[in-house]
């Protein structure tokens, strides 16, 4: 969710403006098509929030306001020219407003990273009330405006836009939460189904809490962060030895190993009622930071959306990639710039209709860029009603087939916490500010294929296209010799060996980067054994007992093309993006002893399958 090095981290507008702390008062840029003003906006409790107002210099009519609230810092000046990512919006005309959230940079108060809202407490102050008070002040004080405000943002700014929906100001007429989140426990930034997102929580939380006035990076004393995290042993070492209280949220995660009220009390989507504000939810199918939250917001809105105001858009994007040039899916070409398509054909028309009253209202409930075929598709409902749940079976011989295998059988491997499976090729750079993190979910999985602690299941080459649209899920019938364990499942599209003829004259180092035989992940997720029956009262596993492991692989829209193969990989570690499971049941994995970390024999048995929503 950080701004550094990522277009998405403060959405396209902030990323296009020179970074650095803002200065009080006008800071004109030579020949800029915008004016710049910084103000301190008062909240209901007396706190004042640093706010920047950027107006088009040539505007003569009253314009709507586009507001973005962020913890990453506001622009220090107006842009010298209209950035390419602004083009479609700027042509319609908006007053762009950016605000440092409470407790960040020059804004008063304490930044807590809390997502809690208090709809029944009129005296409470939270991010929803700050959004309300900001909109109210802008409408009354930023003149001329047309009385309409939109909110938007990617990642943390996306959440800050979305939470305004729990108590929307009457002037709030359109909201676009992009790569937002709703549940610190279930998915997105800090956990995956209760498994701690170790490296990301370390880097991201420290960056937000170590210093009020900057996005500060963790300092590593090794080239390979895999080695650094492994050397720490139990996760509490990071908090005790390195952070020393500098990141209160990191400490809180260790103090709350189960899904207790600390997490459920911050699940702000529980406060959403009837959908009254038009909402453009946006997600990336390869978002390495926040892949689920926007889907959860959309699903919650669908429970009470009689006026069909909420829509869902997703595409072949890493975190916030739709706000930049996205002509590639990692190293795989898409045949066009899907990011520009989104900004020109979806985002701008959405705000144009609801804030300017021009153009056509979106006539779809979901708009997806279908990877594989690389084309845009509109759906009257999501998931598509015509998709049929279809079982893809994992065979004991390593095969993968739509035909159920005959007989019984298991495959096994030894999982060793002292030698965990890396989540991307080593050496693993820090999350920030290096760019390698961006596309790790699209990384060629051949870097772990054939490891003795990774099982691979592969289909025969497909004789026809297999179109998948909707929720993908896995069910493993599996056991462990330990009393706790993780299982990671990866659904992969294996490109043909002749996918892209290799240039023999290519420079040194190009050969291992080619696409022939590329193992492209489509969906990947982890499940922690102690939480199989309850995430509030975890239980040890029974050694050797085969039980079902149900693993959601989220929503996707992808075509496995004729001639490709489908692969599934299964493993029990994913390090250091996920903390190591000691494979011995302990109440709090973050505070496990060294002796708790033991090898375990894992078995994946008959009845294991992937459930694909196939459109025939």
N, C-alpha and C positions, 0 to 999 in steps of 0.2 A: 503493500500500500504506500510505499514511500514515493516521494516526488523525484528523488535524485535519479537521473538516468532514464526515467520512464515518462513517456508522454502521458500515460494514463494516470499517474499518481496525483495530479491535481487537475486532470482533464486537459483538453487541448488548449484552453485559453491560457491558463497559468503557465503551462510548459512552453508556450510560444513567447512568453515575456521574459526579459532578462531576470535571473534570479537575484536574491539578495534582499536584505531587509528594506522595507518601505520607509520613506522619509515623510514626516509630517508636512502637510501642505502640498501645493501643486509641484509636480516634478515633470515639466514638459520635455518631450523628446522632439528634436528638430524635425520639422515636416511631418510629424505624426498625424494620422487621420483621426486621432482621438485626443480627448482631454483627460487629465488625470487629477484625482482629488482623493485625499485620505482624511477620514473622519473617525471619531470614536463614538460608536452608537450605544446609547444607554439601554440596559436591560431592566426588567421589573425590580430586581434586587439592588440596583445601583451600580452593578458592574458595567464597565464600558468595553466594547469589543472593537478591535482595530478593523477598519473597513475601507476598502478602496473602491472608488467609483470611476469607471472608464466609459466616457460618452463619445459617440461619433461627433467629430467637430462640425460636420456639415448638416447635422440633423436640424430640421426646422419644425417638424411635427412632434407631438407627444409620442413617446415610444414605450413599449413594454420593458420591464426589467428582468434580466436573467441573473439570478443570485446563485453563487457557489460559496459554501462554507467549508473551510479546510483547516487541518492542523499543520499543514506543511509550509505555510508562509504565503503571503499575498504578493502580487507583483510590486516591484519597486519603481516601475515607470510604465508609461503607456508604450505599446509596441511602435516601432518606427514605421511599420507598414502593416497592412492587413495580412496576418499569417495565413498560409494556405489552408490550415485546418479551420479557420474562422470563415472562410469565403462565403459559404451558403448562408450562414446565420447573419453575417455582417451585411449581406446584400438586402436582407429584410429589415435590418435596423433594430438594435437593442441597446439598452443601457446595461453594460456588464458590471456586476458588482461581486467583489471577492471579500471574504471576511475570515480573519483568523479566529478559530474557535476558542472558547473560554479557556484561559490558562496557557495559551500558546502565543509566542512572540510578544507583541505589545498588548494583547488582550488581558484584561483583569481576570482574577480567579485562579482556580486550580484545575488542571487538565487531568481527568481521572480515567479516560477511556471507557467510561461507563455508558452503556446503551439503554439504561433503565428509563422508563417514562412513568409519570405519576398522574394518570388522567383523573383520579378522584381526589387529588389534593390540590386545592386552588393556590396554596402558598408554595408549592414545590417549584424548584428551578431545575431544568434539565435541557437537553439539546432540542427537544421539541418546543419548549417555551422560548428558548433563545431564538429559534427560527421564527416563531410567531412574532416575537417582539421586533426582530429585525425587519421582517416584511412590513409590519405596521409602521415603523419609523421611515422606511424607504418610501412608502406610498405617500406619506405626509410631507416628506422633506426633500426628496429628489425630484425636482420639477424641471421641465414638464414630463409627466409620465401618463400613460393611458389608463392607469388604474389596474393593470394586470401584471402579475409577477409569476415567473417560472423559476423553478429550482432544478439544478442538475449537478452532476459530478460523477467522477469515477472513483471507486474504492472508498476511502474514508469520506471524501466529499459526496459519494453516492449514497452512503449510509446517512450522512447529514441531510441530504435531500429527502430520502425516504422517510426518516423519522418525523419530518414535518407533517406527513400524512396522518399521524395519530391525533393531531390537533391543528388542522389547516386553518390559516387565516382566510377570511372571505375573499381577499384579493389574490390568493394563491390559485392560479387557474390551470397550471400544468406542471408536472414533475417528471423528471427522468432519472431514476436511480440506476446507475450503471455500475456493475460489479459491486453492488452493495452487499451487506450481510445482515443476518438477523439472529444468529445463535452461536455464541462463542464455544459451545460444547460440541455441537453436532458436526459442523463442517466449517469450511473457509479458513480463516487465518490461524486460529490458535489450536484447534483440535480437528481430527477426523474420526468421527464416531467415538470420541473419548480418548483417542490416541493423540498424545501431545505432538504438535508440529514443532519439533525441537529447534532446528536451525532458524526457521522463520520467526518463531516467537522470540528467540534470542535476539536476532538482528532488528526486527521491527519494533518490538516493545522498548528496547534500549534506545533506539533512535528517537522515539517520541517522548521518553520520560527522563533521560539522562540530563538533558539541558533544555530549558524552556525556550531559548532563543535560537536553536539550531536543530537540524536533523543529524544527530551524531552517530557515527558508525562505530561498531565494535572493533577493537584492535586484536587481530589474531597474530600469534607468534609462530605460525606454521604456514607453509604454502598451501597445504591441503587441509581444508577445514574438517574433512573426514577424520584425519588424525587428531586434530585439536579436540573435537567433540568426544572421540573415543578415549582420549587421554583423561578427560574430566571424570570418567566413571559415572556415578549417579548424577542426575541433573541438578540436584541441590548444590553441587560443587560450583556451578556457574553462578548461582545466586549468592552463595556464601563467600566465595573467594574473589570473584571478578566483579560482580555488580554491587555487592555490599549495600543493598537497599536502594540503589539508583533507579530501579525499575519496579515500583510497587505492584504493578499488574503481573509481572513475571513471578514475584513472590506469591501473589494471590493464587496463581494457577497451581503452584506446588502445595499450597495450603488446602486446595479444594480438588482432590483427585477424582471425585465422583460428581455426578450431575445433580448437585444440590441447589439450594435456593440462590446461591451466589450466581449461578448461570441462569436458572429459570426466571429469576427476578429481573434479568436484563434482556430477556427475549421480548423485545419491544413490539414485535408483530402481533403478540397476543392482544394488544390494545387497538388494533385496527378494527374498525366497524364497517359500516356501509361505505363502499367506494364512491366518493363524491368528487374527486379531483382526477382529471385525465392523467394517466400514468403510462410512460414508456419505459418498461423494464428492459434492461440490456444485459446480456451475459456472453461470455466467450466459452466455447466448448473446450478450449485448451487453456483456460485461465488458471495459471499456476498459483494464484493467491485466493481468489474469491469466486469459485465456480458455481456455488449453490444458492447463495443468498437471494439473488434477484429472482430465481425460480420460486423460492419460498414466499417471497413477497407477492409475486404474481398469483401463486396458488391460494394464498390467504385472501387476496382481493377477489378472486373468482368466487369465493364463498358467498359474497354479497355484492354483486356488481350488476344490478338490474339495468343500468343504462349503458353497459358494455364500454366502460371508460378505460379499462386497463388492457394493455397489449404487451406481448412478449416478443423480443427480438434476440436472436442468437446467431453466432457465426463462427468461423474457423480462426478464432482470435486468442492470443495470449492476453494477459491482464491489460485491459484498456486499449488493445490494438486497434479497435474500430475508430479511435481518434487519431490514428496515424496512417502510414502507408502499409497496408496489409495485402500485399500481392503474393506473399509466401506463407505457407504453413510450416514454420520451422525452416527446413531446407527443401520442402516440397512446393513447387509452384502452383498457384491457384488459377492462373490464366487471366487475372484482372485484379483491380484494387478494390477489394471488398470493403475496406475502411472508407474510401471515398464514396462508394455506393451508399453506405450507411448514412454518412453525413449529408449527402446531397439528396437522397431519395427517401430517407426515413426520418432522421432527426430534424432537419430543417423544416420539412412539411408538417411534422407533428407540432412544433412550436409555432409555426406560421399560422396553422389553423386555429389553435387554441388561444394564442396571445395576440395575433393580428386580425383574426377573423377572416383569413383569406385561404383560398385553395380548398382541397377536399379533405374531409375527415377520413382517417384510416379505415379501410373496409375489411380488415382482417383482425383476428384475435392473436395470431402468431405469424411472424415473418422470420424465416430461417434461411441461412445460406447452407445448402446441403453439400457437405464435403464429399469428395469422390467424384460426383457429377459436376461439382463446382458451379452450382446455379442457385439463384434465389427462388424460394417457394413461399407461397402464402397459404395459411390454413384457417378455416373457419372456427376451429377449436384445437386446443392442445391439451393432452396428446391427441394425435389424429385418431378418430373413431375407427378408421379402416385398418389400423395397425393390429396385427394378430400376434399374441404372445407365442413365440416359437422356441422350442428347446434345442439347444446346441450342446451335445453331450461330450464330456471329457472321458476318453477311453483309457483303460489301464495300459494300453500299448503306446500311449502318447498321441493317439489320433484324436481328431475333433470332427464330429459328424452330426447331421440333423437326424440320423437314425440311431435309436437307442442301442447301445452295445449289448451283446449277449453275455450272460455269465457275470460273475463277480470278479473282484480284483482291486488292488490298491497299488499306488506308487508311493515311494517314501524318499525322504532325504533328511539329512541332519542339519539342523539350524544351530549355529554357534554365535552367541552374542558377542564373542570376542572377535568375530570376523563377519560382521553384518554385510548384507548386500547393499551396495551404494545405490542411491536414487538417481545419480547421473554420473557420467564418466569422470574418473579421477585424473588429475587433482581437482578437487571441488573448490571453486572460488567462493569467497563470501557472497552472501545474498546481494549486498550493496557495497560499492556502486558498480560492480562488474556486470556485464550484460548476459553472461551465460545462463543465469537463473531464468531469464525471460522465457525461453522455449524448452525448458527441460521436459515438460509433459509431452512434447512432440519428438523427443530424442530417439534415435535409432536404438531399439532395445537389444540389438546384437551384442552390446557391450556386457550384458549379463547372461545372454542365451548360452546354454551349456555349462554354466556354473553348476557344481554338484548340489548346491542348495537352491536351485531354481528349476522347477518343472515346466517344460514346454509341451503344449498340445497343439498340433497343426493339422489343418484340413487339407484335403486334396485341392488342386486348383479349381476354382469355381467355374461351373459350366454356364452360369448366367449371373446377372447382377443380383445382389441381395441388398434391398433397400431397407434401412432401419430408421424408424422415426418414432421417438417416444422414450419411455423409461427403460433403461437396460439394467438387468440385475444378475447376480450370480448366486448360486447355491452350491456350496461345497459340502460334501459328506466327508468329514475329516476328523482326525484325532491327533493327539500329541502325547508324548511320553512324559511331559511336564504337567504342572498344575495351572499354568497359564501360557498363552501363546498369542501371536498375531498371525493372520493370513492376509496376504496382499494378492489381489487378483487384477490382472491386466488383460484387456481385450485389444488385440493388435491386428492391423491390416498389413499383410506382408505383400509388398510390391513385387511384381515379376522380375526375374533376373535380367530381362531385356527391357526394363521400364524406360531407361534413358541411356542410349548408347554412350559409352565412356570414351572421352577423347584421350587417346594414347599420348598426345603431346601436351597434356595438361601439366601444370607445374608440380613439383615435388610436394606431397602432402594432400593432393586432390583425390587420390585413389580411394582412401578409406572414407571420403566424404560423399561418394557417389550414391545414387538412389537405387541402383539395381539391387533387388533383394531387401530393400529398406524395411525395417519392422516399425511401422508407424503406430504408436499407441492411440487408440480411440477413446478408451475409458480405463481408469485405474483407481483403485480404492483399497483401503485397509480396514480390517475388523479386529478388534481386541477381544480375546476370549473371555476375560473376566467379566465383560459386560454383555455376554450373549443373552443372559436371562434377565438382567436388570442393570441399568446404568446408575442407579441410586444405591443399590445393595449388591455389589459385585460378589461373585461366587467363584471358588476354585474349580478348575476342570477336573474331570475324572481321568487319570492317565490311561491311555489306550482305548478310551470309549469314543466310538464314531458318533458324531452329532452333526446336525445341520448348522452351517454357517451361512446365514443370509446376508448378502453384501449388496447394497444399492450402488450402482455404477452411474447414477444420474441420467439426465435426459440428453439425447443426441439425435442428430439428423445426418446420416452418413450412408453412402452407397459403397459396399464392397464390390468392386467391379469384376466382371468376368475375367478369368485368368489370374486374379489375385488369390491368395490363400488367407484364411482366418486363423489366427493364433491366439492361444490363451497361455499366459505365464502365471505360475503360482509360486510364491515365496513367503518367508516369514520375517523378513526385516526389510527396511527401506530407509537407510541411514545416510545422513543425519536429519533428513526432512521429518522423519518420525522417530521418536525416542525408542531406545532398545527395550524390548520386553525381556525381563530376566528369565522368563519361562519357568519361574517359580512364583506361585501366587503370593503376593504381598499386598498389604492394605494401600500402600502408596509407592508406586514404581519410582517416582522422582527421588524417593529417600530410601531406595533399596540398598542393601549391603552388597559388597563385592561378592560375597559367597552365595548370594541369591541368583547370580547370573550363571546359568548352566546350559550345556548342550541339550537338545531335545530332538527326538526322532518324530518327524511329522509324516502323516499318511493322508493321502487324498484318494478316496475310494469311489466305487461304483455308485451311480446316482448323482454325481457332481455334474453341474451343467451351468450354462449361461442362458438366460432368457432374453431373447431379442424381440423387440416389437417390429415385426416384418410387415411391410406393405407389399402385397403381391400384385 
